[in-house]
Amino acid sequence: MILGFIGTGKISSSIILGIFKSKLKVRRIYISSRNRSIAKKLDKKYGKIKVLNNNQDIIDKSSVVFLGVTPNIGNQILPKLTFSKNKKIISLISTIKLDKLKKITKNMNVVRATPLPPIEIKKGPVIIYPPKKFAKNIFKHIGKVLEIRNEKLSYKFWSTASLMAAYYEILNTSSNWLAKKGINKKLADTYVAELFLALSQDALNKSSQGYKKLVADSQTPNGLNMQVLNELKKGNFFSKFSKALENVNKRVSN
Ligand SMILES: NC(=O)c1ccc[n+]([C@@H]2O[C@H](COP(=O)([O-])OP(=O)(O)OC[C@H]3O[C@@H](n4cnc5c(N)ncnc54)[C@H](OP(=O)(O)O)[C@@H]3O)[C@@H](O)[C@H]2O)c1
């Protein structure tokens, strides 16, 4: 398989790093010279990477083309590019809809995919719309593929995917608190990451039970977990959390 990436930014490079850690068989990966420093690093690290300056060359030489640019750049450059009928396209672009992508690429083999940066370590969900074998057969090697049949519903995941920074801030706050109380910072960082990793793994294993049960099972009456949960509820933490999801949803649905 020969892959091409138009735009070598954060998400393209995360996918490429994941691919090279996986069993996916690739003959070559053509990447764009933008971003220059990321492209240089990838080129130096992997013999199968070739950097090209011209987006059309990347398309012509690849069987599957990833679109890893922002919506503004996508709208500017895609109408000037030519995609042959047999080309397979995976758009990572957040807000250009499938119909428009098909129209401007004059191609029907188009999939919208939403991976997240942990794909770099072969972890995390990858939303794919519409379900297409060629996309699943790539992403199944580097993440958990979730196929969605309704484009409007696929946007809903943008809200939950936007929890990344807030999640890391919870880790940051917890670790800083431990450090302020005299715990070695490195130990605090490790403890916090291991704690949340264990909780997430446990939640995944028990997801069929429903998370409400996990919330209940992790509290004893008048215990410490109940105290924290109630304090956060009183401060409207969770309603603000839901409101933030709702506000992102409004923004991406327009
Ligand atoms: N980051 C995420 O977690 C994530 C997850 C899923 C989807 N997405 C979506 O994926 C897309 C890319 O996001 P990103 O975070 O990877 O953004 P990014 O890091 O800014 O990457 C965009 C890349 O496009 C390059 N570029 C600009 N003009 C170009 C051109 N004419 N031809 C080729 N490449 C060009 C930029 O190069 P220069 O730096 O040289 O300008 C940059 O390397 C966005 O639509 C985003 O919404 C992102």
The ligand as an SDF file (V2000), in Angstrom:
LIG
                    3D

 48 52  0  0  0  0  0  0  0  0999 V2000
   -5.0970   17.6540   15.9790 N   0  0  0  0  0  0  0  0  0  0  0  0
   -6.0840   16.7900   16.2170 C   0  0  0  0  0  0  0  0  0  0  0  0
   -6.2090   16.2050   17.3000 O   0  0  0  0  0  0  0  0  0  0  0  0
   -7.0750   16.4780   15.1210 C   0  0  0  0  0  0  0  0  0  0  0  0
   -7.8490   15.3090   15.2240 C   0  0  0  0  0  0  0  0  0  0  0  0
   -8.7160   14.9780   14.1880 C   0  0  0  0  0  0  0  0  0  0  0  0
   -8.8500   15.8160   13.0970 C   0  0  0  0  0  0  0  0  0  0  0  0
   -8.1260   16.9720   13.0480 N   0  0  0  0  0  0  0  0  0  0  0  0
   -8.3230   17.8270   11.8620 C   0  0  0  0  0  0  0  0  0  0  0  0
   -7.2390   17.5810   10.9760 O   0  0  0  0  0  0  0  0  0  0  0  0
   -6.9110   18.7570   10.2700 C   0  0  0  0  0  0  0  0  0  0  0  0
   -5.4450   19.0880   10.5440 C   0  0  0  0  0  0  0  0  0  0  0  0
   -5.3100   19.3280   11.9310 O   0  0  0  0  0  0  0  0  0  0  0  0
   -3.8920   19.4070   12.6550 P   0  0  0  0  0  0  0  0  0  0  0  0
   -4.1730   19.5370   14.1050 O   0  0  0  0  0  0  0  0  0  0  0  0
   -3.0120   18.3100   12.1580 O   0  0  0  0  0  0  0  0  0  0  0  0
   -3.4010   20.8420   12.0850 O   0  0  0  0  0  0  0  0  0  0  0  0
   -1.9080   21.3690   11.8480 P   0  0  0  0  0  0  0  0  0  0  0  0
   -0.9920   20.7340   12.8370 O   0  0  0  0  0  0  0  0  0  0  0  0
   -2.0110   22.8360   11.7760 O   0  0  0  0  0  0  0  0  0  0  0  0
   -1.5690   20.7650   10.4070 O   0  0  0  0  0  0  0  0  0  0  0  0
   -2.0060   21.3260    9.2270 C   0  0  0  0  0  0  0  0  0  0  0  0
   -0.8590   21.1900    8.2420 C   0  0  0  0  0  0  0  0  0  0  0  0
   -1.2580   21.6570    6.9660 O   0  0  0  0  0  0  0  0  0  0  0  0
   -0.0960   22.2340    6.3660 C   0  0  0  0  0  0  0  0  0  0  0  0
   -0.4340   23.0620    5.2190 N   0  0  0  0  0  0  0  0  0  0  0  0
   -0.7950   24.3630    5.1850 C   0  0  0  0  0  0  0  0  0  0  0  0
   -0.9830   24.7600    3.9220 N   0  0  0  0  0  0  0  0  0  0  0  0
   -0.7260   23.6860    3.1410 C   0  0  0  0  0  0  0  0  0  0  0  0
   -0.7330   23.4680    1.7420 C   0  0  0  0  0  0  0  0  0  0  0  0
   -1.0590   24.4270    0.8610 N   0  0  0  0  0  0  0  0  0  0  0  0
   -0.4140   22.2220    1.2710 N   0  0  0  0  0  0  0  0  0  0  0  0
   -0.1020   21.2340    2.1340 C   0  0  0  0  0  0  0  0  0  0  0  0
   -0.0620   21.3840    3.4610 N   0  0  0  0  0  0  0  0  0  0  0  0
   -0.3720   22.6060    3.9520 C   0  0  0  0  0  0  0  0  0  0  0  0
    0.5100   23.0180    7.4990 C   0  0  0  0  0  0  0  0  0  0  0  0
    1.8550   23.3550    7.1980 O   0  0  0  0  0  0  0  0  0  0  0  0
    2.5190   24.7440    7.7350 P   0  0  0  0  0  0  0  0  0  0  0  0
    2.7230   24.5090    9.2250 O   0  0  0  0  0  0  0  0  0  0  0  0
    3.7780   24.8130    6.9640 O   0  0  0  0  0  0  0  0  0  0  0  0
    1.5410   25.8450    7.4540 O   0  0  0  0  0  0  0  0  0  0  0  0
    0.3780   22.0010    8.6300 C   0  0  0  0  0  0  0  0  0  0  0  0
    1.4860   21.1380    8.6780 O   0  0  0  0  0  0  0  0  0  0  0  0
   -7.8630   19.8580   10.7840 C   0  0  0  0  0  0  0  0  0  0  0  0
   -8.9450   19.9990    9.9080 O   0  0  0  0  0  0  0  0  0  0  0  0
   -8.2980   19.3270   12.1370 C   0  0  0  0  0  0  0  0  0  0  0  0
   -9.5630   19.7880   12.5180 O   0  0  0  0  0  0  0  0  0  0  0  0
   -7.2180   17.2900   14.0080 C   0  0  0  0  0  0  0  0  0  0  0  0
  1  2  1  0
  2  3  2  0
  2  4  1  0
  4  5  1  0
  4 48  2  0
  5  6  2  0
  6  7  1  0
  7  8  2  0
  8  9  1  0
  8 48  1  0
  9 10  1  0
  9 46  1  0
 10 11  1  0
 11 12  1  0
 11 44  1  0
 12 13  1  0
 13 14  1  0
 14 15  2  0
 14 16  1  0
 14 17  1  0
 17 18  1  0
 18 19  2  0
 18 20  1  0
 18 21  1  0
 21 22  1  0
 22 23  1  0
 23 24  1  0
 23 42  1  0
 24 25  1  0
 25 26  1  0
 25 36  1  0
 26 27  1  0
 26 35  1  0
 27 28  2  0
 28 29  1  0
 29 30  1  0
 29 35  2  0
 30 31  1  0
 30 32  2  0
 32 33  1  0
 33 34  2  0
 34 35  1  0
 36 37  1  0
 36 42  1  0
 37 38  1  0
 38 39  2  0
 38 40  1  0
 38 41  1  0
 42 43  1  0
 44 45  1  0
 44 46  1  0
 46 47  1  0
M  CHG  2   8   1  16  -1
M  END
$$$$
